[in-house]
Amino acid sequence: MSNVLPSGQEVLRESLVLIGGAILAALILSQLPELRAWIANNTRGTGTTTAGGCNCDQLHG
């Protein structure tokens, strides 16, 4: 069973990598308002829950 479950040290390391990536992404987005606007334009107000901004029901319906 110990081969299946990661050790506490491995879980901690992966958690720190995940948190560090989220912080890095937030810093990048705070410095690039054009990128933030592009992401917002492609993910909001489309009537779908998927990223990319395609609402196929309206386009092909």
PDBQT receptor file of N, H, CA, C and O in Angstrom, charges set to zero:
ATOM      1  N   MET A   1       0.821  -1.188   0.000  1.00  0.00    +0.000 N 
ATOM      2  CA  MET A   1       0.000   0.000   0.000  1.00  0.00    +0.000 C 
ATOM      3  C   MET A   1       0.867   1.255   0.000  1.00  0.00    +0.000 C 
ATOM      4  O   MET A   1       0.431   2.290  -0.503  1.00  0.00    +0.000 OA
ATOM      5  N   SER A   2       2.045   1.198   0.532  1.00  0.00    +0.000 N 
ATOM      6  H   SER A   2       2.399   0.356   0.941  1.00  0.00    +0.000 HD
ATOM      7  CA  SER A   2       2.911   2.376   0.571  1.00  0.00    +0.000 C 
ATOM      8  C   SER A   2       3.389   2.774  -0.826  1.00  0.00    +0.000 C 
ATOM      9  O   SER A   2       3.801   3.915  -1.036  1.00  0.00    +0.000 OA
ATOM     10  N   ASN A   3       3.337   1.848  -1.778  1.00  0.00    +0.000 N 
ATOM     11  H   ASN A   3       3.002   0.922  -1.607  1.00  0.00    +0.000 HD
ATOM     12  CA  ASN A   3       3.724   2.185  -3.144  1.00  0.00    +0.000 C 
ATOM     13  C   ASN A   3       2.637   2.990  -3.857  1.00  0.00    +0.000 C 
ATOM     14  O   ASN A   3       2.924   3.690  -4.829  1.00  0.00    +0.000 OA
ATOM     15  N   VAL A   4       1.411   2.897  -3.391  1.00  0.00    +0.000 N 
ATOM     16  H   VAL A   4       1.178   2.328  -2.602  1.00  0.00    +0.000 HD
ATOM     17  CA  VAL A   4       0.291   3.578  -4.036  1.00  0.00    +0.000 C 
ATOM     18  C   VAL A   4       0.131   4.994  -3.513  1.00  0.00    +0.000 C 
ATOM     19  O   VAL A   4      -0.087   5.917  -4.299  1.00  0.00    +0.000 OA
ATOM     20  N   LEU A   5       0.233   5.185  -2.224  1.00  0.00    +0.000 N 
ATOM     21  H   LEU A   5       0.410   4.436  -1.586  1.00  0.00    +0.000 HD
ATOM     22  CA  LEU A   5       0.037   6.493  -1.609  1.00  0.00    +0.000 C 
ATOM     23  C   LEU A   5       1.357   7.260  -1.537  1.00  0.00    +0.000 C 
ATOM     24  O   LEU A   5       2.377   6.699  -1.138  1.00  0.00    +0.000 OA
ATOM     25  N   PRO A   6       1.345   8.534  -1.918  1.00  0.00    +0.000 N 
ATOM     26  CA  PRO A   6       2.576   9.322  -1.817  1.00  0.00    +0.000 C 
ATOM     27  C   PRO A   6       2.894   9.646  -0.362  1.00  0.00    +0.000 C 
ATOM     28  O   PRO A   6       2.013   9.675   0.498  1.00  0.00    +0.000 OA
ATOM     29  N   SER A   7       4.155   9.883  -0.116  1.00  0.00    +0.000 N 
ATOM     30  H   SER A   7       4.870   9.860  -0.814  1.00  0.00    +0.000 HD
ATOM     31  CA  SER A   7       4.563  10.256   1.240  1.00  0.00    +0.000 C 
ATOM     32  C   SER A   7       4.140  11.696   1.526  1.00  0.00    +0.000 C 
ATOM     33  O   SER A   7       3.788  12.443   0.612  1.00  0.00    +0.000 OA
ATOM     34  N   GLY A   8       4.178  12.068   2.778  1.00  0.00    +0.000 N 
ATOM     35  H   GLY A   8       4.464  11.462   3.520  1.00  0.00    +0.000 HD
ATOM     36  CA  GLY A   8       3.825  13.420   3.177  1.00  0.00    +0.000 C 
ATOM     37  C   GLY A   8       4.728  14.452   2.531  1.00  0.00    +0.000 C 
ATOM     38  O   GLY A   8       4.273  15.532   2.155  1.00  0.00    +0.000 OA
ATOM     39  N   GLN A   9       6.005  14.125   2.399  1.00  0.00    +0.000 N 
ATOM     40  H   GLN A   9       6.374  13.247   2.704  1.00  0.00    +0.000 HD
ATOM     41  CA  GLN A   9       6.962  15.042   1.781  1.00  0.00    +0.000 C 
ATOM     42  C   GLN A   9       6.618  15.263   0.309  1.00  0.00    +0.000 C 
ATOM     43  O   GLN A   9       6.724  16.387  -0.181  1.00  0.00    +0.000 OA
ATOM     44  N   GLU A  10       6.212  14.222  -0.398  1.00  0.00    +0.000 N 
ATOM     45  H   GLU A  10       6.126  13.309   0.000  1.00  0.00    +0.000 HD
ATOM     46  CA  GLU A  10       5.831  14.357  -1.805  1.00  0.00    +0.000 C 
ATOM     47  C   GLU A  10       4.562  15.198  -1.967  1.00  0.00    +0.000 C 
ATOM     48  O   GLU A  10       4.466  16.014  -2.885  1.00  0.00    +0.000 OA
ATOM     49  N   VAL A  11       3.599  14.998  -1.081  1.00  0.00    +0.000 N 
ATOM     50  H   VAL A  11       3.677  14.336  -0.336  1.00  0.00    +0.000 HD
ATOM     51  CA  VAL A  11       2.366  15.791  -1.126  1.00  0.00    +0.000 C 
ATOM     52  C   VAL A  11       2.677  17.264  -0.865  1.00  0.00    +0.000 C 
ATOM     53  O   VAL A  11       2.150  18.140  -1.550  1.00  0.00    +0.000 OA
ATOM     54  N   LEU A  12       3.517  17.534   0.108  1.00  0.00    +0.000 N 
ATOM     55  H   LEU A  12       3.944  16.822   0.665  1.00  0.00    +0.000 HD
ATOM     56  CA  LEU A  12       3.912  18.905   0.425  1.00  0.00    +0.000 C 
ATOM     57  C   LEU A  12       4.624  19.550  -0.754  1.00  0.00    +0.000 C 
ATOM     58  O   LEU A  12       4.340  20.699  -1.093  1.00  0.00    +0.000 OA
ATOM     59  N   ARG A  13       5.539  18.832  -1.380  1.00  0.00    +0.000 N 
ATOM     60  H   ARG A  13       5.770  17.899  -1.105  1.00  0.00    +0.000 HD
ATOM     61  CA  ARG A  13       6.283  19.366  -2.514  1.00  0.00    +0.000 C 
ATOM     62  C   ARG A  13       5.341  19.709  -3.671  1.00  0.00    +0.000 C 
ATOM     63  O   ARG A  13       5.451  20.786  -4.257  1.00  0.00    +0.000 OA
ATOM     64  N   GLU A  14       4.426  18.811  -4.000  1.00  0.00    +0.000 N 
ATOM     65  H   GLU A  14       4.337  17.936  -3.524  1.00  0.00    +0.000 HD
ATOM     66  CA  GLU A  14       3.484  19.071  -5.084  1.00  0.00    +0.000 C 
ATOM     67  C   GLU A  14       2.545  20.226  -4.746  1.00  0.00    +0.000 C 
ATOM     68  O   GLU A  14       2.173  21.002  -5.625  1.00  0.00    +0.000 OA
ATOM     69  N   SER A  15       2.164  20.339  -3.481  1.00  0.00    +0.000 N 
ATOM     70  H   SER A  15       2.467  19.708  -2.766  1.00  0.00    +0.000 HD
ATOM     71  CA  SER A  15       1.306  21.447  -3.054  1.00  0.00    +0.000 C 
ATOM     72  C   SER A  15       2.021  22.778  -3.224  1.00  0.00    +0.000 C 
ATOM     73  O   SER A  15       1.421  23.750  -3.682  1.00  0.00    +0.000 OA
ATOM     74  N   LEU A  16       3.283  22.829  -2.862  1.00  0.00    +0.000 N 
ATOM     75  H   LEU A  16       3.770  22.038  -2.489  1.00  0.00    +0.000 HD
ATOM     76  CA  LEU A  16       4.063  24.058  -3.016  1.00  0.00    +0.000 C 
ATOM     77  C   LEU A  16       4.246  24.427  -4.489  1.00  0.00    +0.000 C 
ATOM     78  O   LEU A  16       4.217  25.606  -4.841  1.00  0.00    +0.000 OA
ATOM     79  N   VAL A  17       4.432  23.428  -5.344  1.00  0.00    +0.000 N 
ATOM     80  H   VAL A  17       4.455  22.470  -5.058  1.00  0.00    +0.000 HD
ATOM     81  CA  VAL A  17       4.545  23.685  -6.780  1.00  0.00    +0.000 C 
ATOM     82  C   VAL A  17       3.242  24.261  -7.311  1.00  0.00    +0.000 C 
ATOM     83  O   VAL A  17       3.259  25.210  -8.095  1.00  0.00    +0.000 OA
ATOM     84  N   LEU A  18       2.126  23.705  -6.899  1.00  0.00    +0.000 N 
ATOM     85  H   LEU A  18       2.112  22.934  -6.262  1.00  0.00    +0.000 HD
ATOM     86  CA  LEU A  18       0.815  24.179  -7.339  1.00  0.00    +0.000 C 
ATOM     87  C   LEU A  18       0.557  25.611  -6.872  1.00  0.00    +0.000 C 
ATOM     88  O   LEU A  18       0.120  26.453  -7.657  1.00  0.00    +0.000 OA
ATOM     89  N   ILE A  19       0.823  25.884  -5.611  1.00  0.00    +0.000 N 
ATOM     90  H   ILE A  19       1.178  25.201  -4.973  1.00  0.00    +0.000 HD
ATOM     91  CA  ILE A  19       0.624  27.234  -5.070  1.00  0.00    +0.000 C 
ATOM     92  C   ILE A  19       1.566  28.229  -5.754  1.00  0.00    +0.000 C 
ATOM     93  O   ILE A  19       1.162  29.344  -6.083  1.00  0.00    +0.000 OA
ATOM     94  N   GLY A  20       2.801  27.829  -5.964  1.00  0.00    +0.000 N 
ATOM     95  H   GLY A  20       3.129  26.922  -5.697  1.00  0.00    +0.000 HD
ATOM     96  CA  GLY A  20       3.766  28.700  -6.649  1.00  0.00    +0.000 C 
ATOM     97  C   GLY A  20       3.326  29.014  -8.071  1.00  0.00    +0.000 C 
ATOM     98  O   GLY A  20       3.483  30.146  -8.530  1.00  0.00    +0.000 OA
ATOM     99  N   GLY A  21       2.780  28.033  -8.772  1.00  0.00    +0.000 N 
ATOM    100  H   GLY A  21       2.652  27.114  -8.400  1.00  0.00    +0.000 HD
ATOM    101  CA  GLY A  21       2.286  28.266 -10.129  1.00  0.00    +0.000 C 
ATOM    102  C   GLY A  21       1.112  29.225 -10.148  1.00  0.00    +0.000 C 
ATOM    103  O   GLY A  21       1.019  30.077 -11.031  1.00  0.00    +0.000 OA
ATOM    104  N   ALA A  22       0.213  29.093  -9.177  1.00  0.00    +0.000 N 
ATOM    105  H   ALA A  22       0.290  28.401  -8.460  1.00  0.00    +0.000 HD
ATOM    106  CA  ALA A  22      -0.933  30.001  -9.101  1.00  0.00    +0.000 C 
ATOM    107  C   ALA A  22      -0.480  31.431  -8.807  1.00  0.00    +0.000 C 
ATOM    108  O   ALA A  22      -1.012  32.383  -9.378  1.00  0.00    +0.000 OA
ATOM    109  N   ILE A  23       0.488  31.580  -7.929  1.00  0.00    +0.000 N 
ATOM    110  H   ILE A  23       0.921  30.807  -7.465  1.00  0.00    +0.000 HD
ATOM    111  CA  ILE A  23       1.013  32.915  -7.611  1.00  0.00    +0.000 C 
ATOM    112  C   ILE A  23       1.710  33.510  -8.827  1.00  0.00    +0.000 C 
ATOM    113  O   ILE A  23       1.535  34.692  -9.124  1.00  0.00    +0.000 OA
ATOM    114  N   LEU A  24       2.490  32.709  -9.527  1.00  0.00    +0.000 N 
ATOM    115  H   LEU A  24       2.632  31.749  -9.286  1.00  0.00    +0.000 HD
ATOM    116  CA  LEU A  24       3.179  33.184 -10.726  1.00  0.00    +0.000 C 
ATOM    117  C   LEU A  24       2.180  33.613 -11.799  1.00  0.00    +0.000 C 
ATOM    118  O   LEU A  24       2.364  34.649 -12.439  1.00  0.00    +0.000 OA
ATOM    119  N   ALA A  25       1.124  32.823 -11.998  1.00  0.00    +0.000 N 
ATOM    120  H   ALA A  25       0.975  31.982 -11.479  1.00  0.00    +0.000 HD
ATOM    121  CA  ALA A  25       0.098  33.187 -12.974  1.00  0.00    +0.000 C 
ATOM    122  C   ALA A  25      -0.584  34.495 -12.593  1.00  0.00    +0.000 C 
ATOM    123  O   ALA A  25      -0.846  35.332 -13.456  1.00  0.00    +0.000 OA
ATOM    124  N   ALA A  26      -0.872  34.675 -11.312  1.00  0.00    +0.000 N 
ATOM    125  H   ALA A  26      -0.660  33.995 -10.611  1.00  0.00    +0.000 HD
ATOM    126  CA  ALA A  26      -1.510  35.915 -10.857  1.00  0.00    +0.000 C 
ATOM    127  C   ALA A  26      -0.589  37.115 -11.080  1.00  0.00    +0.000 C 
ATOM    128  O   ALA A  26      -1.054  38.183 -11.479  1.00  0.00    +0.000 OA
ATOM    129  N   LEU A  27       0.695  36.950 -10.830  1.00  0.00    +0.000 N 
ATOM    130  H   LEU A  27       1.072  36.082 -10.506  1.00  0.00    +0.000 HD
ATOM    131  CA  LEU A  27       1.645  38.041 -11.054  1.00  0.00    +0.000 C 
ATOM    132  C   LEU A  27       1.748  38.399 -12.533  1.00  0.00    +0.000 C 
ATOM    133  O   LEU A  27       1.798  39.576 -12.889  1.00  0.00    +0.000 OA
ATOM    134  N   ILE A  28       1.779  37.385 -13.389  1.00  0.00    +0.000 N 
ATOM    135  H   ILE A  28       1.738  36.428 -13.100  1.00  0.00    +0.000 HD
ATOM    136  CA  ILE A  28       1.860  37.636 -14.829  1.00  0.00    +0.000 C 
ATOM    137  C   ILE A  28       0.609  38.361 -15.304  1.00  0.00    +0.000 C 
ATOM    138  O   ILE A  28       0.702  39.331 -16.056  1.00  0.00    +0.000 OA
ATOM    139  N   LEU A  29      -0.562  37.897 -14.872  1.00  0.00    +0.000 N 
ATOM    140  H   LEU A  29      -0.638  37.109 -14.261  1.00  0.00    +0.000 HD
ATOM    141  CA  LEU A  29      -1.805  38.541 -15.290  1.00  0.00    +0.000 C 
ATOM    142  C   LEU A  29      -1.932  39.962 -14.762  1.00  0.00    +0.000 C 
ATOM    143  O   LEU A  29      -2.529  40.814 -15.419  1.00  0.00    +0.000 OA
ATOM    144  N   SER A  30      -1.380  40.225 -13.589  1.00  0.00    +0.000 N 
ATOM    145  H   SER A  30      -0.895  39.532 -13.056  1.00  0.00    +0.000 HD
ATOM    146  CA  SER A  30      -1.464  41.584 -13.048  1.00  0.00    +0.000 C 
ATOM    147  C   SER A  30      -0.576  42.553 -13.826  1.00  0.00    +0.000 C 
ATOM    148  O   SER A  30      -0.826  43.758 -13.819  1.00  0.00    +0.000 OA
ATOM    149  N   GLN A  31       0.446  42.048 -14.486  1.00  0.00    +0.000 N 
ATOM    150  H   GLN A  31       0.649  41.069 -14.491  1.00  0.00    +0.000 HD
ATOM    151  CA  GLN A  31       1.356  42.903 -15.243  1.00  0.00    +0.000 C 
ATOM    152  C   GLN A  31       0.967  43.042 -16.717  1.00  0.00    +0.000 C 
ATOM    153  O   GLN A  31       1.488  43.915 -17.413  1.00  0.00    +0.000 OA
ATOM    154  N   LEU A  32       0.066  42.198 -17.193  1.00  0.00    +0.000 N 
ATOM    155  H   LEU A  32      -0.356  41.489 -16.628  1.00  0.00    +0.000 HD
ATOM    156  CA  LEU A  32      -0.313  42.208 -18.603  1.00  0.00    +0.000 C 
ATOM    157  C   LEU A  32      -1.821  42.368 -18.747  1.00  0.00    +0.000 C 
ATOM    158  O   LEU A  32      -2.527  41.377 -18.933  1.00  0.00    +0.000 OA
ATOM    159  N   PRO A  33      -2.326  43.592 -18.666  1.00  0.00    +0.000 N 
ATOM    160  CA  PRO A  33      -3.772  43.793 -18.757  1.00  0.00    +0.000 C 
ATOM    161  C   PRO A  33      -4.356  43.347 -20.097  1.00  0.00    +0.000 C 
ATOM    162  O   PRO A  33      -5.522  42.956 -20.152  1.00  0.00    +0.000 OA
ATOM    163  N   GLU A  34      -3.573  43.395 -21.180  1.00  0.00    +0.000 N 
ATOM    164  H   GLU A  34      -2.626  43.713 -21.135  1.00  0.00    +0.000 HD
ATOM    165  CA  GLU A  34      -4.066  42.939 -22.474  1.00  0.00    +0.000 C 
ATOM    166  C   GLU A  34      -4.358  41.440 -22.447  1.00  0.00    +0.000 C 
ATOM    167  O   GLU A  34      -5.357  40.986 -23.005  1.00  0.00    +0.000 OA
ATOM    168  N   LEU A  35      -3.497  40.688 -21.807  1.00  0.00    +0.000 N 
ATOM    169  H   LEU A  35      -2.686  41.057 -21.354  1.00  0.00    +0.000 HD
ATOM    170  CA  LEU A  35      -3.713  39.252 -21.687  1.00  0.00    +0.000 C 
ATOM    171  C   LEU A  35      -4.936  38.961 -20.829  1.00  0.00    +0.000 C 
ATOM    172  O   LEU A  35      -5.729  38.077 -21.152  1.00  0.00    +0.000 OA
ATOM    173  N   ARG A  36      -5.088  39.701 -19.737  1.00  0.00    +0.000 N 
ATOM    174  H   ARG A  36      -4.444  40.419 -19.474  1.00  0.00    +0.000 HD
ATOM    175  CA  ARG A  36      -6.251  39.544 -18.864  1.00  0.00    +0.000 C 
ATOM    176  C   ARG A  36      -7.544  39.828 -19.631  1.00  0.00    +0.000 C 
ATOM    177  O   ARG A  36      -8.527  39.101 -19.488  1.00  0.00    +0.000 OA
ATOM    178  N   ALA A  37      -7.539  40.884 -20.444  1.00  0.00    +0.000 N 
ATOM    179  H   ALA A  37      -6.741  41.475 -20.560  1.00  0.00    +0.000 HD
ATOM    180  CA  ALA A  37      -8.720  41.232 -21.234  1.00  0.00    +0.000 C 
ATOM    181  C   ALA A  37      -9.001  40.163 -22.284  1.00  0.00    +0.000 C 
ATOM    182  O   ALA A  37     -10.160  39.817 -22.516  1.00  0.00    +0.000 OA
ATOM    183  N   TRP A  38      -7.964  39.640 -22.916  1.00  0.00    +0.000 N 
ATOM    184  H   TRP A  38      -7.024  39.921 -22.727  1.00  0.00    +0.000 HD
ATOM    185  CA  TRP A  38      -8.139  38.592 -23.922  1.00  0.00    +0.000 C 
ATOM    186  C   TRP A  38      -8.768  37.345 -23.304  1.00  0.00    +0.000 C 
ATOM    187  O   TRP A  38      -9.672  36.743 -23.885  1.00  0.00    +0.000 OA
ATOM    188  N   ILE A  39      -8.280  36.960 -22.114  1.00  0.00    +0.000 N 
ATOM    189  H   ILE A  39      -7.546  37.448 -21.643  1.00  0.00    +0.000 HD
ATOM    190  CA  ILE A  39      -8.843  35.798 -21.428  1.00  0.00    +0.000 C 
ATOM    191  C   ILE A  39     -10.298  36.053 -21.070  1.00  0.00    +0.000 C 
ATOM    192  O   ILE A  39     -11.144  35.178 -21.254  1.00  0.00    +0.000 OA
ATOM    193  N   ALA A  40     -10.598  37.240 -20.562  1.00  0.00    +0.000 N 
ATOM    194  H   ALA A  40      -9.911  37.951 -20.413  1.00  0.00    +0.000 HD
ATOM    195  CA  ALA A  40     -11.967  37.573 -20.186  1.00  0.00    +0.000 C 
ATOM    196  C   ALA A  40     -12.889  37.556 -21.398  1.00  0.00    +0.000 C 
ATOM    197  O   ALA A  40     -14.014  37.064 -21.305  1.00  0.00    +0.000 OA
ATOM    198  N   ASN A  41     -12.439  38.082 -22.526  1.00  0.00    +0.000 N 
ATOM    199  H   ASN A  41     -11.526  38.482 -22.601  1.00  0.00    +0.000 HD
ATOM    200  CA  ASN A  41     -13.253  38.101 -23.733  1.00  0.00    +0.000 C 
ATOM    201  C   ASN A  41     -13.517  36.708 -24.279  1.00  0.00    +0.000 C 
ATOM    202  O   ASN A  41     -14.535  36.482 -24.935  1.00  0.00    +0.000 OA
ATOM    203  N   ASN A  42     -12.623  35.782 -24.020  1.00  0.00    +0.000 N 
ATOM    204  H   ASN A  42     -11.797  35.965 -23.488  1.00  0.00    +0.000 HD
ATOM    205  CA  ASN A  42     -12.770  34.437 -24.559  1.00  0.00    +0.000 C 
ATOM    206  C   ASN A  42     -13.408  33.451 -23.596  1.00  0.00    +0.000 C 
ATOM    207  O   ASN A  42     -13.589  32.284 -23.945  1.00  0.00    +0.000 OA
ATOM    208  N   THR A  43     -13.750  33.887 -22.405  1.00  0.00    +0.000 N 
ATOM    209  H   THR A  43     -13.603  34.835 -22.121  1.00  0.00    +0.000 HD
ATOM    210  CA  THR A  43     -14.336  32.953 -21.445  1.00  0.00    +0.000 C 
ATOM    211  C   THR A  43     -15.625  33.437 -20.820  1.00  0.00    +0.000 C 
ATOM    212  O   THR A  43     -16.303  32.641 -20.171  1.00  0.00    +0.000 OA
ATOM    213  N   ARG A  44     -16.007  34.702 -20.977  1.00  0.00    +0.000 N 
ATOM    214  H   ARG A  44     -15.455  35.348 -21.504  1.00  0.00    +0.000 HD
ATOM    215  CA  ARG A  44     -17.209  35.228 -20.335  1.00  0.00    +0.000 C 
ATOM    216  C   ARG A  44     -18.288  35.559 -21.348  1.00  0.00    +0.000 C 
ATOM    217  O   ARG A  44     -18.013  35.888 -22.501  1.00  0.00    +0.000 OA
ATOM    218  N   GLY A  45     -19.526  35.461 -20.881  1.00  0.00    +0.000 N 
ATOM    219  H   GLY A  45     -19.750  35.194 -19.944  1.00  0.00    +0.000 HD
ATOM    220  CA  GLY A  45     -20.643  35.941 -21.654  1.00  0.00    +0.000 C 
ATOM    221  C   GLY A  45     -20.975  35.129 -22.894  1.00  0.00    +0.000 C 
ATOM    222  O   GLY A  45     -21.641  35.633 -23.798  1.00  0.00    +0.000 OA
ATOM    223  N   THR A  46     -20.530  33.898 -22.955  1.00  0.00    +0.000 N 
ATOM    224  H   THR A  46     -19.989  33.489 -22.220  1.00  0.00    +0.000 HD
ATOM    225  CA  THR A  46     -20.793  33.098 -24.148  1.00  0.00    +0.000 C 
ATOM    226  C   THR A  46     -21.949  32.136 -23.952  1.00  0.00    +0.000 C 
ATOM    227  O   THR A  46     -22.398  31.512 -24.914  1.00  0.00    +0.000 OA
ATOM    228  N   GLY A  47     -22.436  32.002 -22.736  1.00  0.00    +0.000 N 
ATOM    229  H   GLY A  47     -22.071  32.509 -21.955  1.00  0.00    +0.000 HD
ATOM    230  CA  GLY A  47     -23.524  31.073 -22.474  1.00  0.00    +0.000 C 
ATOM    231  C   GLY A  47     -23.076  29.632 -22.322  1.00  0.00    +0.000 C 
ATOM    232  O   GLY A  47     -23.907  28.737 -22.169  1.00  0.00    +0.000 OA
ATOM    233  N   THR A  48     -21.779  29.399 -22.360  1.00  0.00    +0.000 N 
ATOM    234  H   THR A  48     -21.104  30.126 -22.484  1.00  0.00    +0.000 HD
ATOM    235  CA  THR A  48     -21.255  28.050 -22.173  1.00  0.00    +0.000 C 
ATOM    236  C   THR A  48     -20.336  28.040 -20.964  1.00  0.00    +0.000 C 
ATOM    237  O   THR A  48     -19.937  29.089 -20.457  1.00  0.00    +0.000 OA
ATOM    238  N   THR A  49     -20.012  26.853 -20.519  1.00  0.00    +0.000 N 
ATOM    239  H   THR A  49     -20.337  26.001 -20.931  1.00  0.00    +0.000 HD
ATOM    240  CA  THR A  49     -19.090  26.732 -19.389  1.00  0.00    +0.000 C 
ATOM    241  C   THR A  49     -17.688  26.390 -19.855  1.00  0.00    +0.000 C 
ATOM    242  O   THR A  49     -16.789  26.234 -19.027  1.00  0.00    +0.000 OA
ATOM    243  N   THR A  50     -17.477  26.268 -21.156  1.00  0.00    +0.000 N 
ATOM    244  H   THR A  50     -18.207  26.394 -21.829  1.00  0.00    +0.000 HD
ATOM    245  CA  THR A  50     -16.162  25.909 -21.660  1.00  0.00    +0.000 C 
ATOM    246  C   THR A  50     -15.383  27.158 -22.040  1.00  0.00    +0.000 C 
ATOM    247  O   THR A  50     -15.967  28.166 -22.438  1.00  0.00    +0.000 OA
ATOM    248  N   ALA A  51     -14.078  27.088 -21.917  1.00  0.00    +0.000 N 
ATOM    249  H   ALA A  51     -13.604  26.269 -21.593  1.00  0.00    +0.000 HD
ATOM    250  CA  ALA A  51     -13.225  28.194 -22.338  1.00  0.00    +0.000 C 
ATOM    251  C   ALA A  51     -13.154  28.208 -23.860  1.00  0.00    +0.000 C 
ATOM    252  O   ALA A  51     -13.365  27.182 -24.507  1.00  0.00    +0.000 OA
ATOM    253  N   GLY A  52     -12.864  29.341 -24.412  1.00  0.00    +0.000 N 
ATOM    254  H   GLY A  52     -12.692  30.174 -23.886  1.00  0.00    +0.000 HD
ATOM    255  CA  GLY A  52     -12.713  29.455 -25.844  1.00  0.00    +0.000 C 
ATOM    256  C   GLY A  52     -13.735  30.362 -26.475  1.00  0.00    +0.000 C 
ATOM    257  O   GLY A  52     -13.496  30.882 -27.565  1.00  0.00    +0.000 OA
ATOM    258  N   GLY A  53     -14.861  30.572 -25.836  1.00  0.00    +0.000 N 
ATOM    259  H   GLY A  53     -15.055  30.150 -24.951  1.00  0.00    +0.000 HD
ATOM    260  CA  GLY A  53     -15.830  31.525 -26.311  1.00  0.00    +0.000 C 
ATOM    261  C   GLY A  53     -16.736  31.053 -27.421  1.00  0.00    +0.000 C 
ATOM    262  O   GLY A  53     -17.430  31.874 -28.021  1.00  0.00    +0.000 OA
ATOM    263  N   CYS A  54     -16.764  29.768 -27.725  1.00  0.00    +0.000 N 
ATOM    264  H   CYS A  54     -16.201  29.100 -27.238  1.00  0.00    +0.000 HD
ATOM    265  CA  CYS A  54     -17.638  29.275 -28.787  1.00  0.00    +0.000 C 
ATOM    266  C   CYS A  54     -18.973  28.836 -28.206  1.00  0.00    +0.000 C 
ATOM    267  O   CYS A  54     -19.019  28.000 -27.303  1.00  0.00    +0.000 OA
ATOM    268  N   ASN A  55     -20.045  29.395 -28.719  1.00  0.00    +0.000 N 
ATOM    269  H   ASN A  55     -20.008  30.074 -29.452  1.00  0.00    +0.000 HD
ATOM    270  CA  ASN A  55     -21.379  28.938 -28.349  1.00  0.00    +0.000 C 
ATOM    271  C   ASN A  55     -21.979  28.318 -29.588  1.00  0.00    +0.000 C 
ATOM    272  O   ASN A  55     -22.645  28.996 -30.372  1.00  0.00    +0.000 OA
ATOM    273  N   CYS A  56     -21.748  27.041 -29.766  1.00  0.00    +0.000 N 
ATOM    274  H   CYS A  56     -21.208  26.491 -29.130  1.00  0.00    +0.000 HD
ATOM    275  CA  CYS A  56     -22.106  26.345 -31.003  1.00  0.00    +0.000 C 
ATOM    276  C   CYS A  56     -23.611  26.328 -31.238  1.00  0.00    +0.000 C 
ATOM    277  O   CYS A  56     -24.041  26.264 -32.390  1.00  0.00    +0.000 OA
ATOM    278  N   ASP A  57     -24.428  26.382 -30.183  1.00  0.00    +0.000 N 
ATOM    279  H   ASP A  57     -24.079  26.434 -29.248  1.00  0.00    +0.000 HD
ATOM    280  CA  ASP A  57     -25.868  26.405 -30.374  1.00  0.00    +0.000 C 
ATOM    281  C   ASP A  57     -26.315  27.655 -31.137  1.00  0.00    +0.000 C 
ATOM    282  O   ASP A  57     -27.200  27.584 -31.989  1.00  0.00    +0.000 OA
ATOM    283  N   GLN A  58     -25.703  28.788 -30.829  1.00  0.00    +0.000 N 
ATOM    284  H   GLN A  58     -24.984  28.845 -30.136  1.00  0.00    +0.000 HD
ATOM    285  CA  GLN A  58     -26.064  30.023 -31.506  1.00  0.00    +0.000 C 
ATOM    286  C   GLN A  58     -25.440  30.100 -32.895  1.00  0.00    +0.000 C 
ATOM    287  O   GLN A  58     -26.039  30.673 -33.806  1.00  0.00    +0.000 OA
ATOM    288  N   LEU A  59     -24.263  29.541 -33.069  1.00  0.00    +0.000 N 
ATOM    289  H   LEU A  59     -23.777  29.076 -32.330  1.00  0.00    +0.000 HD
ATOM    290  CA  LEU A  59     -23.589  29.613 -34.353  1.00  0.00    +0.000 C 
ATOM    291  C   LEU A  59     -24.187  28.667 -35.382  1.00  0.00    +0.000 C 
ATOM    292  O   LEU A  59     -24.311  29.017 -36.556  1.00  0.00    +0.000 OA
ATOM    293  N   HIS A  60     -24.556  27.479 -34.947  1.00  0.00    +0.000 N 
ATOM    294  H   HIS A  60     -24.456  27.195 -33.993  1.00  0.00    +0.000 HD
ATOM    295  CA  HIS A  60     -25.006  26.445 -35.879  1.00  0.00    +0.000 C 
ATOM    296  C   HIS A  60     -26.466  26.081 -35.713  1.00  0.00    +0.000 C 
ATOM    297  O   HIS A  60     -26.933  25.110 -36.309  1.00  0.00    +0.000 OA
ATOM    298  N   GLY A  61     -27.196  26.844 -34.913  1.00  0.00    +0.000 N 
ATOM    299  H   GLY A  61     -26.816  27.633 -34.429  1.00  0.00    +0.000 HD
ATOM    300  CA  GLY A  61     -28.595  26.480 -34.630  1.00  0.00    +0.000 C 
ATOM    301  C   GLY A  61     -29.535  27.180 -35.448  1.00  0.00    +0.000 C 
ATOM    302  O   GLY A  61     -30.741  26.972 -35.317  1.00  0.00    +0.000 OA
TER     303      GLY A  61
